[in-house]
Amino acid sequence: MHKFNVADTYKALQSEICTKLEQLDGQVVFETDQWAKPLGKGITKILTQGDAIEKAAVNYSVVNGKLSSAMQHALNIEEEDGYFATGVSSIIHPQNPHAPIIHMNVRYFELGSGKAWFGGGIDLTPHYVNESDAKEFHQELKEICDKYDANYYTAFKQEADDYFYLPHREETRGIGGIFFDHREVINQEKFEHFLAFTSDLAKAYPVIYAALLNKNRNAPFKSTEKQWQNLRRGRYVEFNLLYDRGTKFGLESNGRTESILLSLPPDASWVYQSEPQAHSAEAKTLALLKKGVNWLDLDRESEVRL
């Protein structure tokens, strides 16, 4: 395998994503922070207080070392071995509560034994679920998946539903997307297949988000809707700190804390026993935050009706 080819590819993708997001916002540019630690190095890029984007982060890293027992547990790895890992991850928190949060991650992991795999995905977390936007988002992901395998979208959507879930709330973090992990590289053909697939996902990420953001960046909103945005951001924080594997791995591997926690929003709220009014847009959003919603079929019989 050619692990350094992956690292170089992902590093270039980070630059491409940042350029497109700067063009999308149109007001501010990314700050660049290059860092190095004993186990590796990376580039953290952060954009704040833009015209439409309140906070965006695009992280690139390449690290290696020895797996600790805590790291093995965080990644569901049984082998005690050395490792090499590289990836790009990004998060965007918009200014407008009618625009969604989006997250993307692509990564490659290789053990000293030579066993290797890819992982990644894109998922969307609207503060207010718009079914038309949800359908468009999932259709874009399906088209990318179908280029590589007709079964990918269905399988990876289910993985996203299961992964981006808050069991203590009995709700999904958002409307999901696709998520996959431990897709083993058994030969050069599989290596090239997943490198191309993860690269296409990363390239599509800012394009998909541009369409969603531009629909809503100038939409009028009330102070109560901004308060709801912060409550939904609170759910985002809960997932990232309690369940996100990347966060756990980064902290357990003595990664760079500032970069690991960049996914968190600039502001978030928790209100005791907060319940939306019946039949409100907020209540509709909560009712749709369930596993197994078929976003590609808006006329489904099982659609939630309020």
Secondary structure by P-SEA (a helix, b strand, c coil): ccaaaaaaaaaaaaaaaaaaaaaaaccbbbbbbbbccccccbbbbbbcccccccbbbbbbbcbbbbbcaaaaaaaccccccccccccccbbbbbccccbbbbbbbbbcccccccccccccbbbbbbccccaaaaaaaaaaaaaaaaacccaaaaaaaaaaaacccccccccccccccbbbcccccccaaaaaaaaaaaaaaaaaaaaaaaaaaaacccccccaaaaaaaaaaaaaaaaaaacccaaaaaaaaacccccccccccccccccccccccccccaaaaaaaacccccccccccccccccc
